[in-house]
Amino acid sequence: MSETLYLACDTPVGTLYVGASDGAVVSLRATAPTNGTFGENDVLRTAARQLGEYFAGARRAFDVPIRLAGTAFQHKVWDSLLALPYGATVTYGEIARSIGAPNAARAVGNANGANPICVIVPCHRVVAAHGLGGYAYGLPMKEYLLALEGGKI
């Protein structure tokens, strides 16, 4: 795998840093990377354009190539996130049941929190059974994303 190249994107929720390697987005986070190089390539430009469209309300799904690195369980959770429609919300327990692990709501929460590609892999659409739940990037960002999508908070 080649070095990750990063691009900073200004968004309504602050600067997001998109990382790409070998033709796919591998990272999207709200904190500046501590390794890698800043620059641009086609994947990063596409991701930045699609993020801009999403935050402008003109995009409901992303089609930029992504590559997620994680455990088999994390991939099951992340695949379920990718299947969630724009504006929909689901609980940690509902995801656990849908992936055949009905007692793993906390593990789903941990996998959700380990999602390396926020927004594009919509971990913000997962809420607690009795409220908003947590979010690795802070509740204000989660609330903003859900409100942008018209989702249930």
C-alpha positions in Angstrom: 0.0 0.0 0.0 1.3 3.4 -0.9 1.5 6.4 1.3 -1.7 8.1 2.2 -2.3 11.5 0.6 -4.5 14.0 2.5 -6.7 16.9 1.5 -8.3 19.4 4.0 -11.9 20.2 3.2 -13.7 23.1 4.8 -17.3 22.1 5.7 -20.1 23.5 7.9 -18.9 21.1 10.7 -15.3 22.3 10.5 -12.3 21.1 8.5 -12.5 17.4 7.5 -9.4 15.6 6.3 -9.8 13.1 3.5 -7.1 10.5 3.1 -6.6 8.4 0.0 -4.3 5.6 -0.9 -4.1 3.4 -3.9 -7.1 4.9 -5.6 -9.6 4.8 -2.7 -10.6 6.9 0.3 -9.2 5.3 3.4 -9.8 8.0 6.0 -12.2 10.9 6.6 -11.8 12.5 10.0 -12.1 15.8 11.8 -8.5 15.8 13.2 -5.4 16.6 11.2 -3.4 13.5 10.3 -0.1 13.0 12.0 1.5 11.2 9.1 1.2 11.2 5.3 1.4 14.1 2.9 -1.0 16.8 1.9 -1.8 17.1 -1.8 -4.4 16.3 -4.4 -5.3 13.5 -6.7 -8.5 12.5 -8.6 -9.9 10.5 -5.6 -9.4 13.3 -3.2 -10.9 15.9 -5.6 -13.9 13.6 -6.1 -14.3 13.1 -2.4 -14.1 16.8 -1.7 -16.6 17.6 -4.5 -19.0 15.0 -3.2 -18.7 16.2 0.4 -19.4 19.8 -0.8 -22.5 18.5 -2.6 -23.6 16.5 0.5 -23.3 19.6 2.8 -25.2 21.7 0.2 -28.1 19.2 0.3 -27.5 18.1 -3.3 -26.1 14.6 -2.7 -27.7 11.8 -0.7 -25.2 9.0 -1.5 -21.5 8.9 -2.1 -19.9 6.9 -4.9 -16.2 7.7 -4.4 -14.2 4.5 -4.0 -13.5 3.6 -0.4 -11.4 1.0 1.4 -12.1 0.1 5.0 -9.5 -1.6 7.1 -10.9 -3.5 10.1 -12.0 -6.8 11.6 -14.6 -9.0 10.1 -17.1 -7.8 12.8 -16.3 -4.2 12.1 -16.9 -4.8 8.3 -20.3 -6.3 9.1 -21.2 -3.2 11.0 -19.8 -0.8 8.4 -21.5 -2.7 5.6 -24.8 -2.2 7.5 -24.1 1.5 7.8 -23.5 1.8 4.1 -26.9 0.2 3.5 -28.7 2.8 5.6 -30.7 5.3 3.4 -30.1 9.0 3.7 -32.1 10.5 6.6 -32.7 7.1 8.2 -31.6 6.3 11.7 -31.1 2.9 13.4 -30.2 1.8 16.9 -27.0 0.0 17.9 -29.3 -2.9 19.0 -31.0 -3.0 15.6 -27.7 -3.3 13.8 -26.6 -6.0 16.2 -29.7 -8.0 15.5 -29.4 -7.4 11.7 -25.9 -8.8 11.6 -26.8 -11.9 13.7 -25.2 -10.7 17.0 -28.3 -9.7 19.0 -26.4 -9.2 22.3 -23.6 -7.2 20.7 -25.0 -3.6 20.8 -21.9 -2.4 22.7 -19.6 -4.0 20.3 -21.6 -2.4 17.5 -21.0 0.9 19.2 -17.3 0.3 19.4 -17.2 -0.7 15.7 -19.2 2.4 14.9 -16.7 4.6 16.8 -13.8 3.0 15.0 -15.2 3.9 11.6 -12.3 5.5 9.7 -14.4 7.2 7.1 -17.0 9.4 8.8 -19.9 10.9 6.9 -19.3 8.7 3.8 -19.8 5.7 5.9 -22.7 7.2 7.9 -22.0 6.2 11.5 -23.9 9.4 12.5 -27.2 7.6 11.6 -26.8 5.2 14.5 -28.5 6.3 17.7 -29.1 4.9 21.1 -32.4 3.2 22.0 -33.4 6.1 24.2 -31.6 9.1 22.7 -28.9 10.4 20.5 -26.1 8.2 21.8 -22.4 9.1 21.3 -20.3 10.2 18.3 -16.6 10.0 17.9 -16.6 13.6 16.5 -18.8 15.1 19.1 -22.6 15.4 19.5 -22.8 18.8 17.8 -21.5 17.3 14.6 -23.8 14.3 14.8 -26.8 16.6 15.5 -25.9 18.7 12.5 -25.6 15.7 10.1 -28.9 14.2 11.3 -30.6 17.6 10.9 -29.1 18.1 7.5 -30.5 14.8 6.4 -33.8 15.4 8.1 -33.2 12.3 10.3 -34.9 11.5 13.6 -32.8 12.8 16.5 
